[in-house]
Amino acid sequence: MIVSYKIIRQRIKAIWPRCRNIWPNDPEYEYPTLDEIKAVVADDQTDRLAAHGYRFDCDDFALQLCAAVSKYRGESAKGDGPGPWPFGQAKVRKHRGKKETHNLNICVLENEIILIEPQDDSIWIASATDDDPFFIGIPF
């Protein structure tokens, strides 16, 4: 299903109304399935990389996973096929109830929004109370 960037923004704002910085970069997107996202995340190499202080840390991991998803989507598209997936990066104050500034990945699916920890490939349904993003870029 193809949706406009306005719908993507509205869906994110419905969960996190305090998040003022939501930046979808394309005019429209196609929802992936959870199985498609799981397959790409399982196949990418991001979780096998080693962190190196501030030179290569959580924001770099999230960017690497964004690039892997973008590459997969670009290679699987045929001609002027459907739009990109609404997959990006989220900078959070809290995730899974843990208070800490951190970078994760975010994906808007047709029926839910998921967050992904690119350093271990864990995926969970976004929560209004346990997750608190303050910047979301799609793609970032």
BELCOR-V69708 format. One record per residue. N is the residue number from 0. RES is the residue in one small letter. SS is DSSP state (alpha for helix, beta for strand, coil for the rest). Layout:
BEGIN
n | res | ss
N | RES | SS
N | RES | SS
END
This chain:
BEGIN
n | res | ss
0 | m | coil
1 | i | beta
2 | v | beta
3 | s | beta
4 | y | alpha
5 | k | alpha
6 | i | alpha
7 | i | alpha
8 | r | alpha
9 | q | alpha
10 | r | alpha
11 | i | alpha
12 | k | alpha
13 | a | alpha
14 | i | alpha
15 | w | coil
16 | p | coil
17 | r | coil
18 | c | coil
19 | r | coil
20 | n | beta
21 | i | beta
22 | w | beta
23 | p | beta
24 | n | coil
25 | d | coil
26 | p | coil
27 | e | beta
28 | y | beta
29 | e | beta
30 | y | coil
31 | p | coil
32 | t | coil
33 | l | alpha
34 | d | alpha
35 | e | alpha
36 | i | alpha
37 | k | alpha
38 | a | alpha
39 | v | alpha
40 | v | alpha
41 | a | alpha
42 | d | alpha
43 | d | coil
44 | q | coil
45 | t | alpha
46 | d | alpha
47 | r | alpha
48 | l | coil
49 | a | coil
50 | a | coil
51 | h | beta
52 | g | coil
53 | y | coil
54 | r | coil
55 | f | beta
56 | d | coil
57 | c | alpha
58 | d | alpha
59 | d | alpha
60 | f | alpha
61 | a | alpha
62 | l | alpha
63 | q | alpha
64 | l | alpha
65 | c | alpha
66 | a | alpha
67 | a | alpha
68 | v | alpha
69 | s | alpha
70 | k | alpha
71 | y | alpha
72 | r | alpha
73 | g | alpha
74 | e | alpha
75 | s | alpha
76 | a | coil
77 | k | coil
78 | g | coil
79 | d | coil
80 | g | coil
81 | p | coil
82 | g | coil
83 | p | beta
84 | w | coil
85 | p | coil
86 | f | beta
87 | g | beta
88 | q | beta
89 | a | beta
90 | k | beta
91 | v | beta
92 | r | beta
93 | k | beta
94 | h | beta
95 | r | coil
96 | g | coil
97 | k | beta
98 | k | beta
99 | e | beta
100 | t | beta
101 | h | beta
102 | n | beta
103 | l | beta
104 | n | beta
105 | i | beta
106 | c | beta
107 | v | beta
108 | l | coil
109 | e | coil
110 | n | coil
111 | e | coil
112 | i | beta
113 | i | beta
114 | l | beta
115 | i | beta
116 | e | beta
117 | p | coil
118 | q | coil
119 | d | coil
120 | d | coil
121 | s | beta
122 | i | beta
123 | w | beta
124 | i | beta
125 | a | coil
126 | s | coil
127 | a | coil
128 | t | coil
129 | d | coil
130 | d | coil
131 | d | beta
132 | p | beta
133 | f | beta
134 | f | beta
135 | i | beta
136 | g | beta
137 | i | beta
138 | p | coil
139 | f | coil
END
